[in-house]
Amino acid sequence: LTEAGDRPVKTYSGGMRRRLDLAGALIASPTVLFLDEPTTGLDPRSRADMWDVIREMVNAGTTLLLTTQYLEEAD
């Protein structure tokens, strides 16, 4: 997102908007976080990156509740 910081958000791709949404949710360091299909619309690399962030949050003690339409992610 750094390289797009000088552009209006309305010009961001769907994946960039997802990352911005997650960044905004994480600013307050929540102990519980609800994510509604956080990887929908992301390319495979961005999906993997998003899951890395989610795993880091869980390992740090954040309680995460999320929905997904991808069966392989539901495991």
Beta strands, then each sheet from edge to edge (+ up, - down):
strand 1: 32-36
strand 2: 63-67
sheet 1: 1+ 2+
end
